[in-house]
Amino acid sequence: MSSRQRLFRWLYRLGFTPWDGHPLAQSLTNLVEGGTLTPTTALDLGCGTGDNAVYLARHGWHVTGVDYIDKPLAKARAKAGGLPVVFAKADVTQLSSSGVGAGFGLIIDSGCLHGMSAADRDAYVAEVSAVAAPGALLLIVAFIPGGMTGVPGIGFEEVQRRFSAGWTLLSSGDEPAMDHNGANVARFYQFVRNF
Ligand SMILES: C[S@@+](CC[C@H](N)C(=O)[O-])C[C@H]1O[C@@H](n2cnc3c(N)ncnc32)[C@H](O)[C@@H]1O
């Protein structure tokens, strides 16, 4: 187990999870409720207690939520009821060997990539690319570096560079729903997987 995974396990045990229960990202609700998408399969990376995955399932998506900590996954399963959502224990840096499947039409990340090490970010991009369907949409919501959020953060140039092969950036901008008490430190990035 990595030191970061141990840290998350410890935070969930302590109940110190300030991200839990945050409002849904506007970039997510705009995308899902914008009337341009037909629901297919979705993957929620680092799903935590599952609010985003449950939201997608309520809008007709067949969702897989993955996280590498047991405690939030148990909470997520309790929230899901009879909705079409599966919560699985998996490391997002090892998705293609984790048994979660592939060919996802929509992949979302709310607050997972921005906390990862450089090596894990390398693996993440390769693994996310491997499980995305051609034409899949990828929505990442992440804090910028230096925002006093307690996570390393990731900036526009790095996100763009990391997804420069095989993905096309469709849009990006401020994410007001996760602005960290008005500090405007959250950004969204929407990509499409090239055919
Ligand atoms: C800041 S929380 C965000 C949770 C949720 N997405 C939300 O918006 O509330 C980050 C989550 O990513 C998970 N996570 C971080 N790195 C991961 C990895 N390599 N594989 C799977 N889950 C990971 C953590 O356990 C944690 O639940």
The ligand as an SDF file (V2000), in Angstrom:
LIG
                    3D

 27 29  0  0  0  0  0  0  0  0999 V2000
  -10.6660   14.2030   -2.5150 C   0  0  0  0  0  0  0  0  0  0  0  0
  -11.4520   12.6430   -2.5200 S   0  0  0  0  0  0  0  0  0  0  0  0
  -12.7850   12.9370   -3.6640 C   0  0  0  0  0  0  0  0  0  0  0  0
  -13.8870   11.9180   -3.5550 C   0  0  0  0  0  0  0  0  0  0  0  0
  -15.0470   12.1010   -4.5440 C   0  0  0  0  0  0  0  0  0  0  0  0
  -14.6090   12.0030   -5.9210 N   0  0  0  0  0  0  0  0  0  0  0  0
  -15.7540   13.3950   -4.3330 C   0  0  0  0  0  0  0  0  0  0  0  0
  -15.8310   14.2210   -5.2620 O   0  0  0  0  0  0  0  0  0  0  0  0
  -16.2650   13.6030   -3.2230 O   0  0  0  0  0  0  0  0  0  0  0  0
  -10.3110   11.6790   -3.4920 C   0  0  0  0  0  0  0  0  0  0  0  0
  -10.7010   10.2000   -3.5360 C   0  0  0  0  0  0  0  0  0  0  0  0
   -9.8390    9.5380   -4.4490 O   0  0  0  0  0  0  0  0  0  0  0  0
   -9.4400    8.2970   -3.8900 C   0  0  0  0  0  0  0  0  0  0  0  0
   -8.1620    7.9560   -4.5250 N   0  0  0  0  0  0  0  0  0  0  0  0
   -7.0200    8.6950   -4.5170 C   0  0  0  0  0  0  0  0  0  0  0  0
   -6.0560    8.0680   -5.2130 N   0  0  0  0  0  0  0  0  0  0  0  0
   -6.6130    6.9150   -5.6900 C   0  0  0  0  0  0  0  0  0  0  0  0
   -6.1280    5.8520   -6.4840 C   0  0  0  0  0  0  0  0  0  0  0  0
   -4.8580    5.8170   -6.9190 N   0  0  0  0  0  0  0  0  0  0  0  0
   -6.9840    4.8520   -6.7870 N   0  0  0  0  0  0  0  0  0  0  0  0
   -8.2640    4.8580   -6.3430 C   0  0  0  0  0  0  0  0  0  0  0  0
   -8.7750    5.8290   -5.5700 N   0  0  0  0  0  0  0  0  0  0  0  0
   -7.9580    6.8600   -5.2540 C   0  0  0  0  0  0  0  0  0  0  0  0
   -9.3630    8.5540   -2.3960 C   0  0  0  0  0  0  0  0  0  0  0  0
   -9.4680    7.3780   -1.6340 O   0  0  0  0  0  0  0  0  0  0  0  0
  -10.5560    9.4930   -2.1970 C   0  0  0  0  0  0  0  0  0  0  0  0
  -11.7280    8.7920   -1.8990 O   0  0  0  0  0  0  0  0  0  0  0  0
  1  2  1  0
  2  3  1  0
  2 10  1  0
  3  4  1  0
  4  5  1  0
  5  6  1  0
  5  7  1  0
  7  8  2  0
  7  9  1  0
 10 11  1  0
 11 12  1  0
 11 26  1  0
 12 13  1  0
 13 14  1  0
 13 24  1  0
 14 15  1  0
 14 23  1  0
 15 16  2  0
 16 17  1  0
 17 18  1  0
 17 23  2  0
 18 19  1  0
 18 20  2  0
 20 21  1  0
 21 22  2  0
 22 23  1  0
 24 25  1  0
 24 26  1  0
 26 27  1  0
M  CHG  2   2   1   9  -1
M  END
$$$$
